[in-house]
Amino acid sequence: MGSDPQSAIASLDARSERVPPPEAFAATARVRDPEVLRRADEDWQGWWAEQAEHLRWLRPWDRVLHWDPPHAQWFVGGRLNVADNCLDRHVEAGHGDQVAFHWEGEPGDARSLTYAELRDEVARCANALRELGVGKGDRVNVYLPMIPELPVVMLACARIGAIHSVVFAGFSAQSLTDRIEDAGSRVLVTADGSYRKGRTVPLKEAADDAMAATDLVDACLVVRRTGDPVAMEPGRDHWYHEVVGRQDADCPPEPMDAEDVLFILYTSGTTGKPKGITHTTGGYLTQVASTARLVFDLQPDHDVYWCAADIGWVTGHSYIVYGPLANRVTSLLYEGAPDHPAPDRLWEMVARHRATILYTAPTAIRAFMRAGPEHPAAHDLSSLRLLGSVGEPINPEAWRWYHEHIGGGRCPIVDTWWQTETGAIMITPLPGLTHAKPGAAQQPFPGIKPVVVDDRGDPVAPGEGGYLTLQRPWPAMLRTIWGDDQRYRDTYWSRFGSDVYFAGDGAKLDEDGDLWLLGRVDDVMNVSGHRLSTTEVESALVDHPAVAEAAVSGRADALTGQAIVAFVTLAGEAEEHDGLADELRAHVADRIGKLARPAELHVAPDLPKTRSGKIMRRLLTDLAEGREPGDVTTLANPDAIRALAERTRQARAAARSPGNSE
Ligand code: 7RM
């Protein structure tokens, strides 16, 4: 739990004011009747079956759920195709000319794709993948920036039953290699480069390094985005526009079993090795479509919806690609940085496109707060009617700022709790119904059963903190960890029994029965809404020749939620020198990606250890958080922590003193 759960709870209690749904919004909202929640609770399988009926099934299911804990099968025997549901059925219903995506590149270039155009492009891309030998069940790795080809490739995979594994374009070559190898992909789709903060990022170079480190990839499709020169290996590398451009736009969607795998997405756990979270077809699409429709109150004929996440994260998979398209909504898709070329980039886009819904992360909201309310104030944001938040608890200050300066006091805010593993939103206000409490995700989505429990697995009393568990299977739940079902059982379903899902988050239930999320209780850090494990960063540090040992901890950060603090000891002949910290930070960027770079790095002669030789992380967390280290009596080397505390203090004082930039 972030730092001190009890003090977090106390400060939350003081602020339990309620904000009712704006009348104008509630009058037309999709969910207005609280009965929905009660009914869904009484017959949750019936509720999910009702939600599944919104999709087009090629064969009806025989049974809603087969639950053999911890393995679930939803809509057993049913057949459907995700691309068919997201595209073809809308085109067939006469909506081919409706825009699916208004895309904007960072430099200002733009492209709009209608549902008919997107369907055709997806079909051509699907045929291109087939030409490269991709068939049902094969894995395709995707390493693309936020350009239209990214959703196109995902949907093309879905169309032919291939499994996509999207790797965030900010991840390093090494991370890409690891994910290619774990998934066993023969095909990679990437781009020459991408735009970020006014510069081009050489994506193909990273892809080349990744492919050089494995002999698995024998075909690579390359999208031309920046036009920067790239090396193309004959026989292996193909230009996307050439191969896709010559294909037919006819490619009948493959009828998939509801339980066939749709995608793998890697996420950080408590060890150094990321987990391939595995999602299937029917249940995933059912819950993603249903939550998108009811939580964002989607009105397909009117809304211009914008989820400002990256498709490389689960938020983008579920709420940029599959949820909105399944609901036939018009979305915005933006390639670049939110503050480029100026801090008002997002607001200028909201105003120009008359966006009605915005879904973003608290870390972004805090960055907007810092930039100042004059930036949104300079634009007409009156088209907005609903705001969403995801990725970490939203602090009430940020909630209020978002409500006032972006929502004009007129928009409900949905604070949505969910995980890569849950696939879709699980805990959230319903915007036409729930009286919002700034800072709380509040209520289970209909059909979901969260229970806050103590160490023994017993439900805690209202007001007490505990562990968040989910005590009913849900359609979009992960089915396994790719290639490691034992780890699936151990990580999620062993702490409180094989039918109780342990989310890894702390939570509390207040006197009104509303849920407050209190942050992770394990060694997973949350930096700008992105999950990173302490061990993952430690492994990257230790991998540098100068480092002997490393211990990493997250500390609270006003902007990014948590910031990474690293403590290292040096190897044999290595010496501390100016620039070493930067070198190590660059090394971590190289191994994992820039987002994993420690904000602070302290070199120490020794790390605090127990007599059995384990690093006492708890004490390092105290230091990282700027607290006095707690109980040191069990340490084998109590001097180590005192020396380290002194160094940390000095380094921080130096960083604050004038003349020091960083
Ligand atoms: C969607 C996503 C999951 C972790 C989760 C929490 C934290 C996400 C909220 C939140 C409080 C929220 N997937 N988290 N949303 N905490 N309130 N509304 O973020 O797999 O990348 O991260 O993020 O700790 O366990 S994720």
Residues whose N, C-alpha, C, O or C-beta is under 5 A from the ligand:
A	BS01	7RM	T315 S389 V390 G391 E392 P393 D415 T416 W417 W418 Q419 T420 A441 A503 D505 L517 G519 R520 G529 R531
